[in-house]
């Protein structure tokens, strides 16, 4: 009996030792990865930036067409604004010219940046005539020459008439971008063009009626 009891006691001790060892092993593991910790770790891992980058660069051919043609369009508007700042006699015309430059210079930089990131480039400024027709309100070389030669109130009136036409072309281009483009940033700029230039068209139309 004594030998049997000793055997049983030794067996029980061994079982207890194994159980404690198993618990110790589980505790060590759980210190690094408790049930649910693996999910927490996965859930808290930073998202890869590829999705955001892809969304930011998402664009289509309509976006490229809008930016590549609007850059030279804006550049011509600034050229016309510079003429007004040098030659206009009307303070209202000079004010409008300053306003146009302030709005369109940063937009040119923005669109040029998009085109670079999209692997595209602005359309050459000499390509705005298609089949002899002026595209989207761009001034022909003859119109620009006539404006440069004008002076006094005649310059002011001609400048307003041509800039209204120029703005109307920009608004048309911007509306096409809203309906066909994919880039959210390009659509936002298109809406800004519509809002800002529509107001300027109204101002210039009123000046022609009341002041010149």
C-alpha positions in Angstrom: 0.0 0.0 0.0 2.8 2.4 0.8 4.4 1.8 -2.5 1.1 2.3 -4.3 0.4 5.5 -2.5 3.9 6.8 -3.3 3.3 5.9 -7.0 0.0 7.7 -7.0 1.5 10.7 -5.3 4.3 10.9 -7.8 1.8 10.6 -10.7 -0.3 13.4 -9.3 2.7 15.6 -8.8 3.8 15.0 -12.4 0.3 15.8 -13.7 0.3 19.0 -11.7 3.7 20.0 -13.0 2.6 19.4 -16.6 -0.6 21.4 -16.0 1.4 24.3 -14.5 3.8 24.2 -17.4 1.0 24.3 -19.9 -0.6 27.3 -18.2 2.7 29.1 -18.1 3.2 28.4 -21.8 -0.3 29.7 -22.6 0.2 32.8 -20.4 3.5 33.6 -22.2 1.8 33.3 -25.5 -1.3 35.3 -24.4 1.0 38.1 -23.2 1.7 38.7 -26.9 -1.5 37.6 -28.6 -4.6 37.2 -26.5 -7.7 35.9 -28.2 -8.9 39.0 -30.2 -5.4 40.6 -30.1 -4.6 39.3 -33.6 -7.8 40.9 -34.9 -7.0 44.1 -33.0 -3.5 44.2 -34.4 -4.8 43.7 -37.9 -7.5 46.3 -37.5 -5.1 48.9 -36.1 -2.4 48.4 -38.9 -2.1 51.5 -40.9 -3.9 51.3 -44.3 -1.7 51.3 -47.3 -1.6 54.6 -49.1 -2.1 53.0 -52.5 -5.9 53.5 -52.4 -5.7 57.2 -51.5 -3.0 57.8 -54.1 -5.0 56.0 -56.8 -8.1 58.1 -56.0 -6.1 61.3 -56.0 -4.6 60.5 -59.5 -7.8 59.2 -61.0 -8.6 61.0 -64.3 -9.7 60.4 -67.8 -9.2 61.9 -71.2 -11.8 64.6 -70.6 -9.7 65.8 -67.6 -6.6 66.0 -69.8 -8.4 67.8 -72.6 -9.9 70.3 -70.1 -6.6 71.1 -68.4 -4.4 71.1 -71.6 -6.7 73.5 -73.4 -7.6 75.7 -70.4 -4.0 76.5 -69.7 -3.4 78.4 -73.0 -6.9 79.8 -72.7 -6.0 81.3 -69.3 -2.7 82.4 -70.6 -4.4 84.4 -73.4 -6.8 86.0 -70.8 -3.7 87.1 -68.8 -2.1 88.5 -71.9 -5.3 90.5 -72.5 -5.4 91.6 -68.9 -1.8 92.9 -69.2 -2.9 94.9 -72.2 -5.7 96.5 -70.2 -3.4 97.4 -67.4 -1.2 99.2 -69.8 -3.7 100.7 -72.2 -7.2 101.0 -70.6 -8.5 104.4 -69.6 -11.4 103.0 -67.5 -10.7 102.3 -63.9 -13.3 99.5 -63.9 -11.6 97.8 -66.8 -8.3 97.9 -65.0 -9.9 96.5 -61.9 -11.3 93.6 -63.9 -8.0 93.0 -65.5 -6.3 92.8 -62.1 -9.1 90.4 -60.8 -8.7 88.1 -63.8 -4.9 87.9 -63.4 -5.3 87.1 -59.7 -7.8 84.3 -60.4 -6.2 82.7 -63.4 -2.5 82.7 -62.6 -2.8 80.2 -59.7 -5.2 78.1 -61.8 -2.6 77.8 -64.6 -0.1 76.6 -62.0 -2.6 74.1 -60.6 -3.6 72.6 -64.0 0.1 72.5 -65.2 0.8 70.4 -62.1 -2.0 68.0 -62.9 -0.8 67.6 -66.5 2.7 66.8 -65.3 1.4 64.2 -62.9 -0.8 62.7 -65.7 2.1 62.6 -68.1 0.5 65.2 -70.4 1.2 68.8 -71.4 -0.7 72.0 -72.2 -1.8 72.4 -75.8 0.5 74.8 -77.6 -1.0 78.3 -77.6 -1.0 78.4 -81.4 -3.3 75.4 -81.7 -6.5 77.2 -80.7 -7.8 77.6 -84.2 -9.4 74.6 -85.7 -10.5 74.6 -89.4 -10.4 78.4 -89.4 -12.8 78.6 -86.5 -11.8 80.2 -83.2 -12.1 77.5 -80.5 -13.9 78.2 -77.2 -13.7 82.0 -77.3 -9.9 82.2 -78.0 -8.9 85.4 -79.8 -7.4 85.1 -83.2 -4.1 86.7 -84.1 -6.0 89.4 -86.0 -8.2 90.2 -83.0 -5.3 90.4 -80.6 -3.5 92.7 -83.1 -6.5 94.9 -83.4 -6.8 95.1 -79.6 -3.1 96.1 -79.2 -3.6 98.9 -81.7 -6.7 100.3 -80.1 -6.6 103.2 -77.6 -8.8 105.3 -75.3 -12.4 104.4 -74.8 -12.3 102.4 -78.1 -9.8 100.0 -76.4 -11.9 99.7 -73.3 -15.0 98.8 -75.3 -13.2 96.3 -77.6 -11.5 94.7 -74.6 -14.8 94.2 -72.8 -16.4 92.7 -75.9 -13.5 90.3 -76.5 -13.2 89.3 -72.9 -16.9 88.5 -72.7 -16.4 86.2 -75.7 -13.3 84.7 -74.1 -15.1 84.1 -70.8 -18.1 82.5 -72.5 -15.7 80.0 -74.2 -14.1 79.2 -70.8 -17.6 78.6 -69.3 -18.5 76.2 -72.1 -15.2 74.3 -71.6 -15.9 74.1 -67.8 -19.4 72.8 -68.3 -18.0 70.0 -70.6 -15.6 69.1 -67.9 -18.3 68.8 -65.3 -20.3 66.5 -67.5 -17.5 64.3 -68.9 -14.5 64.6 -66.5 -13.5 62.1 -63.7 -11.1 64.1 -61.6 -12.8 65.6 -58.6 -10.2 68.4 -58.3 -10.6 69.3 -62.0 -14.4 69.4 -61.6 -14.0 71.7 -58.6 -11.8 74.0 -60.6 -14.3 73.9 -63.5 -17.1 74.9 -61.2 -15.0 77.8 -59.9 -14.4 78.9 -63.5 -18.2 78.9 -64.1 -19.0 80.8 -61.0 -16.3 83.4 -61.2 -16.4 84.1 -65.0 -20.2 84.2 -65.2 -20.1 87.0 -62.6 -17.4 88.8 -64.6 -19.4 88.4 -67.8 -22.4 90.1 -66.0 -20.1 92.9 -64.8 -18.6 93.5 -68.2 -22.0 93.4 -69.9 -23.3 96.1 -67.5 -20.2 98.3 -68.1 -20.8 98.2 -71.9 -24.4 99.3 -71.3 -23.8 102.0 -68.8 -20.2 103.3 -68.9 -18.8 102.9 -72.4 
